Amino acid sequence: MEKDILTIEDIADLLGTEPAEVLELFRSGEIPGRKIGNRWYATHRQLLDYIEQGPQQPAAHVVPSPVTADHSWTCDHCDTVNNPERVACVKCNRPRTTPLINYIPFRRTP
């Protein structure tokens, strides 16, 4: 049974090439596909079209997936851009302010 959704590894096996070469074909737009997170996928039909018709014209621009978008944050105090994994600013060491960090739950008074 043929898989309908193919990964880079599946396509490399079918084409008899290395996954790195298939990745470049995706990045250049020659093989149509979709990037979800940090993985590329194509349908079996897209691969057959690529083989039958040759490379496609590259897309005018690549729209980044929301999952891979830049999540860096800017410190409210010193305007330093910080890595998304950091919870405190590298310059002034103030904590990252997000709605969840500043969230104060409503408490009923007895």
C-alpha positions as CSV (number, residue, x, y, z in Angstrom):
1,M,0.0,0.0,0.0
2,E,1.4,3.4,-1.0
3,K,1.6,6.1,1.5
4,D,-0.2,9.3,0.5
5,I,1.8,11.6,2.7
6,L,5.6,11.3,2.2
7,T,8.5,12.6,4.3
8,I,11.9,13.7,3.1
9,E,13.2,10.2,3.9
10,D,10.4,8.5,2.0
11,I,11.1,10.7,-1.1
12,A,14.8,10.2,-0.9
13,D,14.3,6.4,-0.9
14,L,11.9,6.6,-3.9
15,L,14.2,8.9,-5.9
16,G,17.4,7.0,-4.8
17,T,19.0,10.2,-3.4
18,E,20.1,11.6,-0.1
19,P,17.6,13.3,2.3
20,A,19.7,16.5,2.2
21,E,19.2,16.8,-1.6
22,V,15.4,16.4,-1.2
23,L,15.5,19.0,1.5
24,E,17.1,21.5,-0.9
25,L,14.4,20.6,-3.6
26,F,11.7,21.5,-1.0
27,R,13.5,24.7,0.0
28,S,14.0,25.9,-3.6
29,G,10.3,25.1,-4.4
30,E,11.1,22.6,-7.1
31,I,9.1,19.9,-5.2
32,P,5.9,21.3,-3.9
33,G,5.2,20.5,-0.3
34,R,4.3,21.8,3.1
35,K,6.5,22.5,6.1
36,I,4.9,21.7,9.4
37,G,7.1,22.5,12.4
38,N,10.6,21.6,11.2
39,R,9.6,18.7,8.9
40,W,8.6,18.8,5.2
41,Y,5.8,16.7,3.7
42,A,4.5,16.1,0.2
43,T,1.7,14.0,-1.2
44,H,2.4,11.0,-3.5
45,R,0.6,12.9,-6.2
46,Q,2.9,16.0,-5.8
47,L,5.9,13.7,-6.2
48,L,4.5,12.0,-9.3
49,D,3.8,15.5,-10.8
50,Y,7.4,16.5,-10.1
51,I,8.7,13.4,-11.8
52,E,6.4,13.7,-14.8
53,Q,6.5,17.5,-15.4
54,G,9.9,18.4,-14.0
55,P,10.7,21.1,-11.5
56,Q,8.1,23.7,-10.8
57,Q,8.7,27.4,-10.8
58,P,9.7,28.4,-7.2
59,A,7.1,30.2,-5.2
60,A,7.4,34.0,-5.1
61,H,8.0,33.8,-1.4
62,V,7.8,31.2,1.4
63,V,5.3,31.9,4.2
64,P,6.8,30.6,7.4
65,S,4.8,28.2,9.4
66,P,3.4,29.7,12.6
67,V,5.2,26.9,14.5
68,T,8.6,28.0,13.2
69,A,8.0,31.7,13.5
70,D,10.5,33.7,15.5
71,H,9.4,33.8,19.2
72,S,12.1,36.0,20.5
73,W,11.0,38.6,23.0
74,T,12.0,42.1,23.8
75,C,12.7,43.2,27.4
76,D,10.2,45.8,28.6
77,H,12.9,47.5,30.7
78,C,16.0,47.7,28.4
79,D,14.6,46.8,25.0
80,T,17.1,43.9,24.5
81,V,15.9,41.1,22.2
82,N,16.2,37.8,24.0
83,N,16.1,34.1,23.0
84,P,12.7,32.5,23.4
85,E,14.0,29.9,25.9
86,R,15.2,32.6,28.3
87,V,13.0,33.6,31.2
88,A,15.1,36.6,32.2
89,C,16.8,39.3,30.1
90,V,20.4,38.7,29.3
91,K,21.3,42.4,29.9
92,C,19.3,43.5,32.9
93,N,18.2,40.1,34.3
94,R,14.6,41.2,34.7
95,P,12.0,38.4,34.3
96,R,10.1,38.0,31.0
97,T,6.7,39.5,31.2
98,T,3.9,37.6,29.5
99,P,0.3,37.5,30.3
100,L,0.7,34.2,32.2
101,I,3.6,35.5,34.4
102,N,1.7,38.6,35.3
103,Y,-1.6,36.8,35.7
104,I,-3.1,37.2,39.2
105,P,-6.1,34.9,39.7
106,F,-9.3,36.3,41.0
107,R,-9.8,35.4,44.6
108,R,-13.1,35.7,46.4
109,T,-13.0,37.1,49.8
110,P,-15.0,35.1,52.3
